[in-house]
Amino acid sequence: METSRRSVLKAGLASTAAVAGLSSPTSPTTAAATPLPQDPFTLGVACGDPWPDGFVLWTRLALNPLAENGLGGMPSRPYAVQWQVAIDERFHHVVRSGVAVARPEHAHSIHVTLEGLQPAREYWYRFRVDGRVSRVGRALTAPARGTTPRELAMSFVSCSQFEHGWFTAYRRLAEDRPDLVLHLGDYQYEYTKNTYVAPGGNVRDHDGPETTDLASYRQRHAQYKTDLDLQAAHAVAPWLVVWDDHEVDNNWADEIPEKPEEGFRERRAAAFQAYYENMPLRATSKPRGIDMQLYRRVKWGELATFHMLDTRQYRDDQGCGDGYKDCPAAVDPKRSITGSRQEKWLLDGFRRSDARWDILGQQVFFAQRDNTEGPAKLTSMDAWDGYVASSDRITRGWVDARVRNPVVLTGDVHAHWASDLKLDYDDPTSRTVGSELVCSSITSGGNGGDSASGSHPWLRWNPHLRFQNNLRGYVNTTITRESLVADFRCVRAVKTKDAEVFTRAQFTIEDRKPGLHQTADTPPTAAAALRTTPSINTIAWETERP
């Protein structure tokens, strides 16, 4: 008979408390304080930003996650939260422990920065407060500097609109057991219910108003994190997160909202604070008013360097009123999507790189994507196409620096895409200088639809675009010294719970050979019949809650 997760957690804490120093924590609460009446770990746990000797641990206490004031129904006082890190899932061997204070002014969130751990190692972590124990999360440290690991399993995702479907893709990602997850933006959406409706209707509703102040952003983050599938994805591996637009406002650009509104600077500051409170980010990303340092670099030994970009906070406003346009502003050399400081940081990173793979984790479509056949060129003003000079400087930067294997990862567009990257997209014979992989949405846009590879009409006049599919899902990658293999994972429907996942297509990028090679393709008729078997590593996450 299987022992329950609750029994294991309680037994583990009891047996290790004396060794770990957790038996009598220094608490900011008084002895007469009323105990918490129920489980406060309703939002799960998370780990992020791994480095060779540590990572960030996160949780947030909430008795009533949907409380209108955004404070999760917690009493307005601090709580001492115990944490443990072990080298085994049952916590027989605890290697680090301590106490962090969850304060009401930070919506009872905590960020624990761990150092002094062993590189390239799997760890397990959990939290405890007031006799209540969280679920267990899995963490990994990055490999030591100067080492090249044999393999990295990395997944990336974007665009999870809570109302448009069930977060099944998050659970399937957790079952695939990656070592690292990149979230490329649109983690949440700002709209009130019945404002952004998927084809055929929504399956559930947002609580609260459109997010414009700190209380509403906190409430919205909490609602998303109550989803057990999202909690499973957070608990399976460390995450690297960056935002796109909907964490603040659709298509915002620096201090300019999509539509004129008073108080946008205050709205942006509130969104930034709530984002930090709800993500496993280092203290260096703690916001200061309307500013937040989100672009950063994470190394996975000498196998891969992840350059995580912010293409919202510093960009010039979209040209010609946004949308798909033939717009003179798009080619203005003075305009930038990254801002000059971030661009210099990125180009310096290219010049100093010693990685086998340099990977840009960012938000919007990088390759040229003309949506009309003929001499006119109509491209998206919200993507890198709206900032052609910026795109050209970055591309030429990695070419001039002789970056060994540049790969751009992208979200935003609610469909899978794969592209070869060029210095001159108007000359189809020009050499390929990199690759772009675009993940579909987790749910945004509803079910979507399948189609044969190569059938999308834009591929005819954009020959560097190699693949498109409109089902929902995520991308798994396997990164080795010799290649990067990308599996485009799809769920058949997001309006039906617990849909199976299958690999719609697979592409390989070989070391020192820029460009994509399709190595597998599942035709739509075959994909419809696929049934997947859970991995032997699948964790019964539902039983982990104490």
N, C-alpha and C positions, 0 to 999 in steps of 0.2 A: 504494500500500500504506500502511495506517495505521501511524504510528509508535506503538510501545507507550508506555503511560503511564510505565513505569519508565524508559525511555530519555529521555523528555522531562524527567522530574524530575531525573535525574542530570545531564543536560546543562545544565538550567537552574541547578542548584546550582553546578555547576562554573563556569559563565559569570558568575554573579553574586556568588560568594562574596567576591571581593576588594572589590567595590563595597559589598556589604552588611556586610562585616566579619565574615564567618562562617568564614573560612579557618582561624583559629587561636583557637577560643573558649577562654575561661578555664574549665577543667573541674575539678570537685571530685574526679574520679577520677584515679588515678595512671597514669603511662605504662605501668607493668607490668600494669595490670588486664586481665583476660581479656576480649576483645571479646564482645559479646552474640552468642550462637550462631544466633539467628534473629530474625525480624521482631518487634519489641516493640510495634508499633502495632496490636495485634490488636483493640483496643476502639474504633478509629476516632478521629475528631476532631469538635470541635463549636465553635460560636460562640453567644454569647448576650448578652442585655441591651444591645442597641445604643443608642447616644446619638449626637448630631450629629457628634462628632469621633472616635468609636471604638466599641469593643465588647470583650467578653471572649473570649479564645481558650482552648480546653481540649483536653487530651489526657491519657492515662494509660498508662504503660508496663506491659505484661504479657506475659511469655513463655508462661506457663501460666495463662490466666484463671481456671480452675476450681480452682486450688490451695486446699486446705482452710484454710490460714491467712489467706486473703483478700489476700495480697500478690502474687498474680499470677506466682509463680515467679521473681521478680526477686531478684538478689543484694542483700544488705542493705547497700547503699551508695548514695549520691546519684549522679545522672547529670546532666550538662549537656545540655540539649535546645535545639537551635537552632530558631528560628522565623523565618518570612518572611511578609510581606504584600505582595502585588503588585496592580497594576491590570489584569493580564491573567492568564488561566488558565495560560499557559505560562511565566509568571514571567520574561518578557523585561524587565519594568519593575518591579523591586522597590522599594517606597517605604519600608518599615520592616522592621527585622530586629533580632534580639537573642538572648539566651540566658536560659533559665529553668532552675532546678534542680529536678529531680524527686527528692524525698526519700522514703526508706522509711517514715518516720513519717506521711506523707500518702499511702501506698499508691502512690508514684511518680506522683501526679497533679500537673498544673501548671495554673495559671490565669494568663494573661497579660492584663493590662489595657492596652488600646491607647487612646491619646489623640493629638490633633494631626492626625487624618485629615480628609479633605474630607467635608462632609455630603452626604446623599442620593446616595451613590456605592456601586457594586458593587466589592468587593475579593475577592481569593483568598488563601488562606493554607495553609501546610504546616509540618511539623516534621521535624527530622532529629536522630538520635542514633547515635553509633557507626557511622556510614556507612550507616545504614538511614533510609529516607525514608517519611514517612507518605503517605496519600492526600491529595488536595487538597480543601479545603472552600471554600464560597462564603459570603461575609459581606456585609452591607450596613450602612452607617451610616444613622442616622435623619436626616430633613430638618432644616435649621436652624430654630431658634426664630423664630417670626414668619412662616414660610412655610407655604403650603398646597399640598402636592403634588397632582398631578392624580389619582393613584390609588394604592391600596395593596392588594396581593394577600396576604391573611392566611388561614392555615389553622389550625384547632384540633382537638385530639385528646385522648383519654384512654383509660385502662383497657386496658393491654396485658398480658394474662396469657400468659406464655411457653408454658405447657403446653397452652392451649386452642386454639391454631391458629398458622398461619404469619403472620408480620408483613407480609403482602403489601400491606396498606393503607398501611403506612409507605412502601413503595417507590412505590406509585401516587401518594402525596402528593408524593414527591420528583420524580416525572415531571411533576406539575402545576406545579412550579416556583414556589412561593410566595415572597414577599419576607420573610415573617415567619411563625413557627410558635409557637402557644401550646400547651403541654402542661398540662392541667388536673388532673393527678393520676392516681394508680395507675399510675405508670411501671413499677413492678415489684410482685410479690406475695410475701408472706412465707412461704407454706406450703411444707412439704416435699412430696415427690411422693406421689400417691395420696390427698391430703387434700382438694383442691378439684378435682373432676372435672367436666368439661363433659359435657352430654348426648351420649351415644355414645362417650365416652372421650376421653382426651387424645392429642395427636399427638406429644408429647415430654415429658420430665420435667425438673423442677428438680433440680439437684445440691445436695447438702448438706442440713443440717437446717433446720427452721423458723428463720428469721432472728431471733435474739435478742441477738446480740453483734456486736462490730465486725467480726470475721473473717467471720461468716456474711453480714452485710449487704454487705460488700465483695465477697465471692464471688458473691452473687446479682446485684448490679449488673453485675459483670463478665460473668456468663453472659448477661444480657440484651444487653449491648453487643457480644457476639460476633456477634449476628444482623446479617447484611449489609444487610437491608432497613431495620432501625433505623439502621444507620450511614449509609445513603443519605439518610434523612430528616434526620439531624443535619447532614450535609455540605451540604445544598442551601440552607440559609438560617439566619439567627440564630433562636434559640429564647428564649421567655420561659417559665419553668417554675415551677409551684407543685405542692405535694404534696396528696394527699388522705389516706386512711387506710392503704392497704396498704403505703406506703413505711415504715410503722412497724408497725401492728397493726390488724386489722379494727375499724372503728368506734371507734377511740380518741378520747378527748375530754380535752384538756389532760393532766393527769397520771393519768388514769383509763383503764386498758386495757379491752378488751371483756369479759374475764373476769378475776377477781381473780388477780393474780400478784405474787410478790415480785420486787423488782428492776426494776419497770417504768421508773423514772426512769433507771436505767442503760441499759436497753434503748432508751429514747427518745434518750438522748445518743448512743449508738452509731449509731442509725439516722440521726440528724441529721448526724453527722460523715461517714458514708458517702455520704449524699445530696449534701452539699457537695463531697466529693472527686470525685464522678462527674457533676456538672452544671456548665454554663458560667455560673456565678454570680459576681457582683461580690464583692470582699473584704468589703463591708458585710454580706453574708449568712453570713460565716464563723461557725459555731456557737460558743457559749460554754456548755459543759456541756449542760444540758437546754433552752437557749434558742437560737433562731435567727431572725434578722430576715429573713423571707421576703416579707411584704407590701411592695409598692413600686409606684412609678408610673413609667411609661415613655411619653414623648411622641413622637408621629410628626408633627413640626411642629404646625401648628394643625388638621390634618385629624383626628387621633384621639389621645386619651389613654387608655392602658391602665392601669387600676387593678387590680393583681394582688393578690388577697386570700388570706388564710390562715384557713380556717374550721375548723381542727382544734386548733391550738396554744392557743387562748385561750377555747374554747367551754365553756359549762356542760355537764355530763353530759346525755346524752339522757334525756328524760322517760319515766317509766313502763316502764322496762326496755327501751326501744328498740322497733323494729318499727312497724307501722301501728296507731295507737291513737287513741281519743278521749280525750285526756289533758289534765287541768287544767294541768299544768306547761307545756304548749305555749303557753299564753296568759299565762303569768306575766310581767308587764312587767319584772321584774328580770333575767330570763334573757337571755343573749346568745350568739350563735354566733360573733361576731367579737371579743368583749371590748371594753371601753369605749374603750381607747386607739386601737385600730384603727378603731373606728366613728367616733371624732372625726376621725381622720386622713382617712377617706373622705369624711365630710361637709364637712370643710374643703376637700378637693380638688374637690368639686362646686361649692362657692361661688366658688372661684378659677378654675374652668375657663374657658378660652377656646377649647376644641376644638369642632370641628363634631360629633364623635362621642365620647361618653364610654362606654368599654367596660369592663365588670367581668369580668375573667378569674378564675373561681372554680370551686368544686368540685361543690356539691350543688344539687338542684332548688330554684329560687327561687319560681316561681309555685305557687299552691295546687294540690294534686293529691289530690283526694278519691277513694279507691278503691272507694267503695260508693255505690249509688244510694239515695236516701231521706233522711230527716231526720238520721240519724247522719252524722257527719263523721269518717272514719278517714283519717289522714294519716301520713306518715313522720316519725318522731321524729328521724331522722338528717339530715333536710333542713331547709330554712328553715321548713317547716311546723311543725317542732318548736320553733321560736323565733319565734313570730308577731310579737311586739312588736319584735324585732330587725329582721325583714323590713319591718315597717311604718315604723320609724324611717328605714331606708335609703331606702325608696321615697318617703316624704314629704320626705326630705332632698333628693333630686334634683328633686322637683316644686317645693319651696320655693325652691331655688337656680335654678330655671328652666334646668336643664340642657337643652341644645338637642336632643340625641338620645341618650337613655340605652339601652344594650343590655347585657344580661347574657348571658355565655357560660358554659356548664355542661357537666360531664362526668358521671361516676359511675354512671349508671343503665343503661348497656349498651344503649341504644336512642336513635335520633334522635327528638327532640321539637322542636316550635316553639310558642311561647305568646305571647299578649298579656298584659301585666302591668297589674294594676288596683290601685287603692287599696282597693276593696271587692269581693272576689271573690264575696261572697254576693249581690251585685246585678249580674246580667249586663248591665244597661243602664248601669252606671257607666262613666265614660270610661276609655279606655286611656291609660296613662301611660308605657309603655315596652314593650320586647320582650325575649324570652328565646329563645336558640338553644341547643339541647342536642345535643352530638355523641354518636354511638353509641360503642361500644368498638372498639378495634383488633382484639381477639380475645376478650375476656372473655365467657364464656357460650357459646362455641362458635359454630357457624354462624349461629344465629338463624333468622329466617324473614321472608319478604316478606308484605305485605298491602296491600290497597287503601287509599289515603289516606282518612282519615275513618272507617275501619272499627273502630278501637279503641273498645271500649265506654265507657271513661272519658270520651271526648270528649263524650258525650251530656249528662252532668250536670256537666261542667267546660267550658262553651262557650268559655272563653278559651284552652283547649288546642286548637291548630289542626292539629297534625300529629304522627304517631307512626309509626315503622317500626323493626322489630327486626333488620334486617340489620346487619352490622358495617361500619365505615367511619370517615369523618371529614367535616368541613365545610370547604369553601372559601368565603371571602368576598372580594368585590371592593368596596372602600370608596372612594367618590368624594365630591365636595362635594354631589352631588345625591341619593345613595342608598347603601345597603348591600345588596348582593345576596348571598344565601347559597345555595350549592349543597350539598345533602345527598348526599354521595358514598358509594356502597355497593359492597361486593364480594359476589359471589354466595355464596361460601363461604370459610371460613378454614381448613378442614381439608384443602383442596385447594390445592396450591402454585400460585402465579402466576395466580390468578383475575383476570378483567377487572374494571374498575371502571366504574360508570355513575352518572349523576346521577338519583337517585330523585325528588327534588322540588326546586323552587327557590322561594324567598321573597324579596321585596323590601321593604325599609323605606325610605320616602322621607323626605328631609330635612324636619324639623319636622312630620312626620305620624306620631305614635306608632302602632305596630301593624304587623301583618304582612299582606302581600298576596301570595297564591300566584300565581306567574307561570309555573310549569311543573310538570307532574306526569307521570311515566312510569308507566303502569299496570303491574301485576305481570307480565302476559303479555308486554308489550312489553319490559320490563326483562330478562326471562329471555333474550330473543333478542338483546339488545344486545351488540355487540362494539366495543371501543374501539381506536382507533389511537394508538400512542405519539406524544406531542407531538414536534414538530421540535426542541424544546429538551431532550428526554430525554437524559440523560448515561449512557453505558455504564459504570455505576459499578464493575462487576466488574473492568474493566481498569485502574482507577485505583490499585489496590494495587500497590506496587513489588515 
